[in-house]
Amino acid sequence: MKNNRFKIYPSILTADLAQLENQISTAQDNGIDGFHIDIMDGQFVPPITFGPIIVSHIRKITQLPIDIHMMVINPDRFFEDLIIAGADSITIHYESTKNFDETLDKLKDLNVECSIAINPETKLTDVQNYLNEINQILIMSVNPGYGGQKFIPSSIKKIKSTKSIINNSNLKTKIQVDGGINSNTIDSVLQAGADIVVAGSAIYNDDNDIKTSIKTLKDSISK
């Protein structure tokens, strides 16, 4: 069932935190590839979510990659704490700071994979010159801030355009897609060129157990 062409990262935003160890372990045992942690500061986006402490707890549970998505104003304030806590990759939003080049340079100087996220309304042309400097680009297929939103169809065109630039430039930059990923959208996202998909409520929900939810996602992908 595992396919080396892509990876699935559950987002713990919709996980039951009262059963976090079980939620992490069960997903890991059923073939997911890493965990996505949304850090929100209540300023860049309205909600306030997690910080380095939750990262350190998850690091004790799993050795799979921990992928940090920072929806935070001036995110460089927290880089070192997150890396100490166990982050393997850190994503910063292009829209989150006025001194983006300086912030990205700080991230590149650290022992962590570097990633840039762009909101649905942000043009690919705004960030395409950074693609040769980073490990990953995160294309938001919903507006950042809340889980369970509906996938924005125009994201497919952005994914395809990004993949074309990466291929034509012989880059190894990965494409991650986050937002509205479920059994109805995952295949088209992967066919468009995504390397990593983030799934929150499609994996952690009240309708199915985690094992069933992961199988449903994987069974929706073209073989």
C-alpha positions in Angstrom: 0.0 0.0 0.0 2.9 2.3 0.6 4.0 4.3 -2.5 7.4 5.9 -2.6 6.2 8.6 -4.9 4.4 10.5 -2.2 4.1 10.9 1.6 1.2 11.5 3.9 1.6 13.6 7.0 -1.3 13.7 9.5 -1.9 17.1 11.0 -2.4 16.9 14.8 -4.6 20.0 14.7 -7.6 17.8 14.7 -6.2 15.0 16.8 -7.6 14.1 20.3 -4.9 15.6 22.5 -6.2 13.7 25.5 -5.1 10.5 23.6 -2.2 12.0 21.8 0.3 9.2 22.3 -2.2 6.6 21.0 -3.2 8.9 18.1 0.4 9.3 17.0 1.4 5.6 17.5 -1.7 4.3 15.6 -1.1 6.6 12.6 2.6 5.6 12.6 1.7 1.8 12.8 -0.6 2.3 9.8 2.0 3.6 7.3 2.0 7.4 7.5 5.3 9.1 6.8 5.6 12.0 9.3 3.6 14.4 11.4 2.6 18.0 10.6 2.3 20.4 13.5 0.6 23.8 13.0 2.0 26.5 15.2 -0.3 29.5 15.3 0.2 32.7 17.4 -3.2 34.4 17.3 -1.7 37.2 15.2 -0.9 35.9 11.8 -4.0 33.8 12.0 -6.8 34.1 14.7 -6.3 30.8 16.6 -3.5 30.0 19.1 -2.4 26.4 19.0 0.9 24.7 19.8 4.5 25.5 20.7 7.8 23.8 21.3 6.5 21.9 24.3 4.1 19.8 22.2 6.8 19.2 19.7 9.1 17.8 22.4 6.3 15.5 23.6 5.7 14.2 20.1 9.4 13.7 19.5 9.4 11.3 22.5 6.6 9.2 20.8 7.9 8.9 17.3 11.1 9.0 15.3 9.3 9.9 12.1 9.9 13.4 10.6 8.2 16.2 12.5 7.2 18.9 10.1 6.5 22.4 11.6 4.1 24.8 9.9 4.6 28.2 11.4 1.6 30.5 11.0 3.4 33.1 13.2 4.4 36.8 12.8 8.2 37.1 12.8 8.7 33.3 13.1 12.5 33.5 13.6 11.8 34.1 17.3 11.1 30.4 17.8 13.4 28.6 15.4 16.0 27.5 17.9 13.5 26.3 20.5 11.6 24.3 17.9 14.8 22.6 16.6 15.9 21.8 20.2 12.4 20.3 20.7 12.9 18.0 17.8 11.7 19.7 14.6 13.0 18.2 11.3 11.6 20.8 9.0 10.3 24.3 9.5 7.9 26.1 7.2 7.6 29.8 7.3 4.9 31.9 5.5 6.1 34.3 2.8 3.4 36.7 4.1 4.5 36.5 7.8 7.3 39.0 7.9 8.4 42.2 6.2 12.0 41.0 6.2 11.5 37.7 4.5 14.9 37.3 3.0 16.5 37.9 6.4 14.2 35.5 8.1 14.8 32.8 5.4 18.6 33.3 5.8 18.3 32.7 9.5 16.4 29.5 8.9 18.9 28.3 6.3 21.8 28.7 8.8 20.2 26.1 11.1 20.3 22.4 11.0 16.7 21.9 9.7 15.0 21.5 6.4 13.7 24.9 5.1 10.3 25.4 3.6 8.2 28.3 2.4 4.4 28.4 2.6 2.2 30.5 0.4 -1.5 31.4 0.9 -4.1 30.7 -1.8 -4.1 34.4 -2.9 -0.3 34.6 -3.0 1.1 34.4 -6.5 3.7 31.7 -7.3 5.8 34.4 -9.0 6.3 36.0 -5.6 8.3 33.0 -4.4 9.6 31.1 -7.4 13.1 32.7 -7.2 13.5 31.0 -3.7 12.8 27.5 -5.0 16.5 26.8 -5.5 17.2 27.8 -1.9 14.7 25.7 0.0 13.9 22.0 0.6 10.2 22.4 0.2 7.3 24.7 -0.8 4.0 24.4 1.0 1.0 25.3 -1.1 -2.0 26.2 1.0 -5.1 24.8 -0.6 -7.3 26.5 2.0 -6.9 29.8 3.9 -4.6 29.2 6.9 -5.9 29.1 10.4 -8.6 26.4 10.8 -8.9 22.7 10.1 -11.7 21.1 8.1 -12.0 23.7 5.4 -13.0 22.9 1.8 -10.3 22.4 -0.8 -9.8 25.4 -3.2 -9.9 23.9 -6.7 -7.6 26.6 -8.2 -4.8 25.1 -6.1 -4.4 22.4 -8.7 -3.2 24.8 -11.3 -0.7 26.3 -8.8 0.6 22.8 -7.9 1.1 22.0 -11.6 2.9 25.3 -12.3 5.2 24.8 -9.3 6.0 21.3 -10.4 6.8 22.5 -13.9 9.2 25.1 -12.6 10.9 22.6 -10.4 11.3 20.0 -13.2 12.4 22.5 -15.8 15.1 23.9 -13.4 16.2 20.4 -12.3 15.5 21.2 -8.7 14.9 18.7 -5.9 12.5 21.0 -4.1 9.5 19.0 -2.7 5.9 20.2 -3.0 3.7 19.9 0.1 0.0 20.6 0.0 -2.1 21.4 3.0 -5.9 22.0 3.3 -9.0 20.1 2.4 -7.1 16.8 1.7 -9.5 13.9 1.8 -10.5 10.9 -0.3 -12.1 13.2 -2.9 -9.1 15.5 -3.4 -6.0 13.5 -2.6 -5.6 11.8 -6.0 -5.9 15.0 -8.1 -3.4 16.8 -5.8 -0.9 14.0 -6.2 -1.4 13.8 -9.9 -0.8 17.5 -10.1 2.7 17.0 -8.7 2.5 17.1 -4.9 5.2 15.1 -3.0 3.7 15.4 0.5 0.0 15.8 1.5 -1.1 17.0 4.9 -4.4 15.4 6.1 -6.0 16.5 9.3 -9.7 15.8 9.7 -9.5 13.1 7.0 -7.4 11.0 9.4 -8.4 12.3 12.9 -12.2 12.4 12.9 -15.2 11.0 14.8 -16.6 8.9 11.9 -13.9 6.3 11.4 -10.9 5.0 13.4 -7.5 6.1 12.3 -6.6 2.8 10.6 -9.8 3.0 8.4 -9.3 6.7 7.7 -5.7 6.1 6.4 -6.7 3.1 4.3 -9.6 5.1 2.8 -7.1 7.9 1.8 -4.6 5.5 0.3 -7.3 3.5 -1.5 -8.4 6.8 -3.2 -5.1 7.2 -4.9 -4.7 6.0 -8.5 -2.4 3.0 -8.7 
